[in-house]
Amino acid sequence: ENKRMRFRLRIFLSCGCLLLLFTVVDWLLRLKDERGELLFEKQLFLLLLMFQSSGANWGMVVEQRSQWLSDVCKSKNLWGDTHVSELALDNIFVSDRHNILFCQTPDGDDDEWKKLLIALSGTFSSVEEIPEKLVHDYEKNGLPRLSSLTPQEIRHRLKNYFKFFIVRDPFERLISTFEGKFLFNKPSEPWYKYTIGPALIRKYRKSSHHLRDTGLVFDEFVQYLGDEDGRKAMDWQFGQHIIHWAPYMELCTPCDIHYDVIGHLETLEQDTAHILRRAGIEQLGSYPPISPGIAHYNKTKVERYFSGISKKDIRRLYARYQGDFYVFGYPTPGFLLN
């Protein structure tokens, strides 16, 4: 009888702690600063850590993210169901077999998700069997772009399919993109090193005497990304390659499309399990092992990359990606801006 009473007491205390936690979370999400802006971005990662340590249902974190996104889109009058950009339609891939739409976000582990969806199409029995080239061969891999369908087919899938994408800290994403496309360029992607890089060097390198000295440096990449006027003509020239650094708000237009889950690379393990369950495919396939360290924000590395860049250029860069920081709950990088 005493054991039963102790068990009931533990259940009661656990429920009470969870109720208190949810009450505190709700209060934090409603806090406003002196400008009337919600302070969500400064609380989200504390919230995630609280849930991780408490073992609470991860669905609550996902729901809070979705609610915050909805509130921001409404408050900023950003909802726009009548039109989805061509960039977003090109960037969303369709799995008709499992009624899934996946918006790719380069440097957000998107290739692994595409491999999983390709494997689930039945052509391959596991992701390990999928040739790397096939992942990006959209005419043969069984994942058509949403833009390839008729307007009626697009509307049907946007309304009825499970929709998701993955984000990461915006500045860390840009560092990863710079390293992957310009610093350690793959032989299979020569256009970044031999076309885009030289074009940026010609426009942003300070001295014409040093045009051939080195490849593109991060400072020049940042200048390009923050150059609102000069960037537009170059983006048109670079075409689809800009998806590797275009803001998430442009890539996936989450204020135009109601996504079921927006995962974060920093909490990829929890988000992956939740996505597989919500999409109804957890018994059909498994996500590849997550690389050690991929989910950890590296502040030291971010500081090192931005150490030689002017505050003016950093502020211009932040102005471009401020929407991604704010909408997806990433803390403002005050250590760089101030």
C-alpha positions as CSV (number, residue, x, y, z in Angstrom):
1,E,0.0,0.0,0.0
2,N,2.9,2.4,0.8
3,K,4.5,1.6,-2.5
4,R,1.3,2.4,-4.3
5,M,0.9,5.7,-2.5
6,R,4.5,6.7,-3.3
7,F,3.9,5.8,-7.0
8,R,0.7,7.9,-7.1
9,L,2.6,10.8,-5.4
10,R,5.4,10.6,-8.0
11,I,2.8,10.7,-10.8
12,F,1.0,13.6,-9.2
13,L,4.3,15.6,-8.7
14,S,5.4,14.8,-12.3
15,C,2.1,16.1,-13.7
16,G,2.3,19.1,-11.5
17,C,5.8,19.9,-12.7
18,L,4.8,19.5,-16.4
19,L,1.8,21.8,-15.8
20,L,4.1,24.4,-14.2
21,L,6.5,24.0,-17.1
22,F,3.8,24.6,-19.7
23,T,2.5,27.6,-17.8
24,V,6.0,29.2,-17.6
25,V,6.5,28.4,-21.3
26,D,3.2,30.1,-22.2
27,W,4.2,33.1,-20.2
28,L,7.6,33.3,-21.8
29,L,6.1,33.1,-25.3
30,R,3.8,36.1,-24.5
31,L,6.5,38.3,-23.1
32,K,7.2,41.5,-25.0
33,D,10.1,43.9,-25.0
34,E,10.0,47.7,-24.9
35,R,9.2,47.8,-28.6
36,G,6.2,45.5,-28.2
37,E,8.0,42.6,-30.0
38,L,7.6,39.1,-28.6
39,L,10.7,37.8,-26.9
40,F,10.3,34.3,-28.3
41,E,13.6,34.2,-30.1
42,K,15.4,34.7,-26.7
43,Q,13.5,31.9,-25.0
44,L,13.2,29.1,-27.5
45,F,16.5,27.3,-27.0
46,L,16.0,27.4,-23.2
47,L,12.6,25.9,-23.9
48,L,14.1,23.2,-26.0
49,L,16.7,22.3,-23.4
50,M,14.0,22.2,-20.7
51,F,12.0,19.8,-22.8
52,Q,15.0,17.6,-23.6
53,S,16.1,17.4,-19.9
54,S,12.5,16.8,-18.7
55,G,11.7,14.1,-21.3
56,A,8.4,15.8,-22.1
57,N,6.5,15.1,-25.3
58,W,8.5,16.6,-28.2
59,G,5.2,17.4,-30.0
60,M,4.8,20.3,-27.6
61,V,8.0,21.9,-28.9
62,V,6.9,21.4,-32.5
63,E,3.5,22.9,-31.7
64,Q,5.1,26.0,-30.0
65,R,7.2,26.5,-33.0
66,S,4.2,26.3,-35.3
67,Q,2.2,28.6,-33.1
68,W,5.0,31.2,-33.1
69,L,5.3,31.1,-36.8
70,S,1.6,31.5,-37.3
71,D,1.6,34.5,-34.8
72,V,4.5,36.2,-36.6
73,C,2.9,35.7,-40.1
74,K,-0.4,37.1,-38.8
75,S,1.2,40.1,-36.9
76,K,3.4,41.0,-39.9
77,N,0.5,40.4,-42.3
78,L,2.6,37.9,-44.2
79,W,0.0,35.1,-44.8
80,G,-0.6,34.8,-48.5
81,D,-2.3,31.6,-49.6
82,T,-3.1,33.0,-53.0
83,H,0.4,32.7,-54.4
84,V,3.5,30.6,-53.7
85,S,6.7,31.7,-55.4
86,E,8.3,29.7,-58.3
87,L,11.4,29.4,-56.2
88,A,9.5,27.6,-53.5
89,L,7.6,25.4,-55.9
90,D,11.0,24.4,-57.5
91,N,12.4,23.7,-54.0
92,I,9.6,21.3,-52.8
93,F,9.8,17.6,-53.6
94,V,6.9,15.3,-53.8
95,S,6.5,11.7,-52.5
96,D,3.1,10.7,-53.9
97,R,3.5,7.2,-52.5
98,H,3.5,8.5,-49.0
99,N,1.7,11.8,-49.4
100,I,4.7,13.9,-48.3
101,L,6.1,17.3,-49.4
102,F,9.7,18.1,-48.4
103,C,11.1,21.5,-48.9
104,Q,14.9,21.2,-49.3
105,T,17.1,23.5,-47.3
106,P,20.7,23.0,-48.4
107,D,23.2,22.6,-45.5
108,G,20.2,21.4,-43.4
109,D,21.0,17.7,-44.0
110,D,18.4,17.7,-46.8
111,D,20.3,15.1,-48.9
112,E,19.7,12.5,-46.2
113,W,15.9,13.2,-46.2
114,K,15.8,12.9,-50.0
115,K,17.6,9.5,-49.8
116,L,15.1,8.3,-47.3
117,L,12.2,9.4,-49.4
118,I,13.8,7.8,-52.5
119,A,14.2,4.5,-50.6
120,L,10.6,4.6,-49.5
121,S,9.5,4.9,-53.1
122,G,10.4,1.2,-53.4
123,T,13.2,1.4,-56.0
124,F,15.9,0.7,-53.4
125,S,15.7,-1.4,-50.2
126,S,17.9,1.0,-48.2
127,V,19.4,4.4,-48.4
128,E,22.9,2.9,-48.5
129,E,22.1,1.5,-52.0
130,I,21.2,4.9,-53.5
131,P,24.0,6.3,-55.8
132,E,25.0,9.8,-54.8
133,K,24.4,11.1,-58.3
134,L,20.8,9.9,-58.2
135,V,19.9,12.1,-55.2
136,H,20.2,15.2,-57.5
137,D,18.8,13.6,-60.6
138,Y,15.3,14.8,-60.2
139,E,14.1,13.2,-63.5
140,K,15.0,9.7,-62.3
141,N,15.0,9.6,-58.5
142,G,11.2,9.5,-58.1
143,L,10.9,12.8,-56.3
144,P,9.4,15.3,-58.8
145,R,9.5,19.0,-58.0
146,L,6.1,20.5,-57.0
147,S,6.6,23.0,-59.9
148,S,6.4,20.2,-62.4
149,L,2.7,19.6,-61.6
150,T,-0.4,21.4,-62.8
151,P,-1.9,24.2,-60.6
152,Q,-4.7,21.9,-59.6
153,E,-2.3,19.1,-58.6
154,I,-0.2,21.6,-56.7
155,R,-3.2,22.8,-54.7
156,H,-4.3,19.3,-53.9
157,R,-0.9,18.3,-52.5
158,L,-0.4,21.5,-50.5
159,K,-3.8,21.0,-48.9
160,N,-3.6,17.3,-48.2
161,Y,0.0,16.1,-47.9
162,F,2.3,16.1,-44.9
163,K,4.7,19.0,-45.3
164,F,8.0,19.7,-43.5
165,F,11.5,21.2,-43.8
166,I,14.6,21.6,-41.6
167,V,16.4,24.9,-40.6
168,R,19.6,25.8,-38.7
169,D,21.2,28.9,-37.3
170,P,21.3,31.3,-40.3
171,F,24.9,32.5,-39.8
172,E,26.2,28.9,-39.2
173,R,24.4,27.8,-42.3
174,L,26.2,30.5,-44.4
175,I,29.6,29.4,-43.0
176,S,28.8,25.8,-43.9
177,T,27.7,26.9,-47.4
178,F,30.9,28.9,-47.9
179,E,33.1,26.0,-46.8
180,G,31.2,23.4,-48.9
181,K,30.9,25.4,-52.1
182,F,33.9,27.7,-52.2
183,L,36.6,26.6,-49.7
184,F,36.4,22.8,-50.1
185,N,34.7,22.7,-53.5
186,K,33.7,19.3,-54.9
187,P,35.0,18.4,-58.4
188,S,31.4,17.6,-59.3
189,E,30.3,21.3,-58.6
190,P,33.0,23.3,-60.5
191,W,30.7,26.3,-61.2
192,Y,31.0,27.6,-57.6
193,K,34.8,27.9,-57.8
194,Y,35.2,28.8,-61.4
195,T,32.1,30.9,-62.2
196,I,30.4,32.3,-59.1
197,G,33.5,32.8,-57.0
198,P,35.4,34.8,-59.7
199,A,32.3,36.9,-60.4
200,L,32.1,37.8,-56.7
201,I,35.8,38.5,-56.5
202,R,35.6,40.9,-59.5
203,K,32.8,42.9,-57.8
204,Y,33.8,42.9,-54.2
205,R,37.6,42.5,-53.9
206,K,39.1,45.8,-52.8
207,S,42.2,45.9,-54.9
208,S,42.4,44.9,-58.6
209,H,46.1,43.9,-58.0
210,H,44.9,40.9,-55.9
211,L,42.2,39.5,-58.1
212,R,44.1,36.3,-58.8
213,D,45.9,36.0,-55.4
214,T,43.3,33.7,-53.7
215,G,39.9,32.2,-54.2
216,L,36.8,33.8,-52.7
217,V,37.1,34.8,-49.0
218,F,34.3,34.9,-46.5
219,D,34.4,38.7,-46.2
220,E,33.6,39.0,-50.0
221,F,30.8,36.4,-49.7
222,V,29.3,38.4,-46.8
223,Q,29.5,41.7,-48.8
224,Y,27.6,40.0,-51.7
225,L,24.9,38.6,-49.4
226,G,24.3,42.0,-47.7
227,D,24.4,44.0,-50.9
228,E,20.7,44.5,-51.5
229,D,21.0,46.3,-54.8
230,G,24.0,44.7,-56.4
231,R,23.0,41.2,-55.4
232,K,19.8,41.0,-57.4
233,A,21.4,41.1,-60.8
234,M,24.0,38.6,-59.7
235,D,21.4,36.3,-58.3
236,W,19.6,36.3,-61.7
237,Q,23.0,35.3,-63.3
238,F,23.6,32.5,-60.7
239,G,20.2,30.9,-61.2
240,Q,19.2,27.9,-59.1
241,H,22.6,27.9,-57.3
242,I,21.4,30.7,-54.9
243,I,19.3,28.1,-53.0
244,H,22.4,27.4,-51.0
245,W,22.3,30.8,-49.4
246,A,18.8,32.2,-50.0
247,P,16.8,32.8,-46.8
248,Y,14.5,30.1,-45.6
249,M,11.6,32.5,-45.8
250,E,12.2,32.7,-49.6
251,L,13.1,29.0,-50.1
252,C,10.1,27.5,-48.4
253,T,7.7,30.5,-47.9
254,P,6.3,29.2,-44.6
255,C,3.9,32.1,-44.4
256,D,2.3,31.0,-47.7
257,I,2.4,27.2,-47.0
258,H,1.2,25.7,-43.8
259,Y,3.9,23.2,-42.9
260,D,3.1,20.4,-40.4
261,V,6.6,20.3,-38.9
262,I,9.6,22.7,-39.1
263,G,12.6,20.8,-37.7
264,H,15.9,22.3,-36.4
265,L,19.3,20.9,-37.1
266,E,20.2,21.7,-33.5
267,T,17.5,19.2,-32.3
268,L,17.6,16.9,-35.3
269,E,17.4,13.6,-33.4
270,Q,14.2,14.6,-31.7
271,D,12.7,16.2,-34.8
272,T,13.5,13.3,-37.0
273,A,11.7,10.8,-34.8
274,H,8.7,13.2,-34.6
275,I,8.6,13.7,-38.4
276,L,8.8,10.0,-39.1
277,R,5.9,9.4,-36.7
278,R,3.8,12.3,-37.9
279,A,4.3,11.3,-41.6
280,G,3.3,7.7,-40.9
281,I,6.6,6.2,-42.1
282,E,8.4,5.3,-38.9
283,Q,7.8,1.6,-39.5
284,L,8.9,1.8,-43.1
285,G,12.3,3.4,-43.0
286,S,14.9,4.9,-40.7
287,Y,16.9,8.1,-40.9
288,P,20.7,7.6,-41.4
289,P,22.9,7.9,-38.3
290,I,23.3,11.6,-37.4
291,S,26.9,12.8,-37.6
292,P,28.5,13.6,-34.2
293,G,28.6,17.4,-33.6
294,I,26.2,18.3,-36.4
295,A,23.6,19.4,-33.9
296,H,25.8,21.6,-31.8
297,Y,26.0,25.4,-32.4
298,N,29.7,26.4,-32.7
299,K,29.9,29.9,-31.4
300,T,33.7,29.9,-31.5
301,K,33.7,29.1,-35.2
302,V,31.1,31.8,-35.9
303,E,33.2,34.4,-34.1
304,R,36.4,33.3,-35.9
305,Y,34.8,33.7,-39.3
306,F,33.3,37.1,-38.6
307,S,36.3,38.4,-36.6
308,G,37.7,40.4,-39.6
309,I,34.4,41.6,-41.0
310,S,33.2,45.2,-40.5
311,K,30.2,45.8,-38.3
312,K,28.6,47.6,-41.2
313,D,28.7,44.4,-43.4
314,I,27.6,42.2,-40.5
315,R,24.6,44.4,-39.9
316,R,23.7,44.4,-43.6
317,L,24.0,40.6,-43.6
318,Y,21.8,40.3,-40.5
319,A,19.2,42.6,-42.1
320,R,18.9,40.1,-44.9
321,Y,18.5,37.1,-42.6
322,Q,16.7,38.7,-39.8
323,G,13.4,37.1,-40.8
324,D,15.1,33.6,-40.5
325,F,16.4,34.4,-37.0
326,Y,13.1,35.8,-35.8
327,V,10.6,33.4,-37.4
328,F,12.5,30.3,-36.4
329,G,13.4,31.4,-32.9
330,Y,17.2,31.8,-33.3
331,P,18.7,34.2,-30.8
332,T,19.9,37.5,-32.4
333,P,23.8,37.3,-32.6
334,G,24.4,40.3,-30.4
335,F,28.0,39.3,-29.9
336,L,28.6,40.1,-33.6
337,L,26.3,43.1,-34.0
338,N,27.2,45.2,-30.9
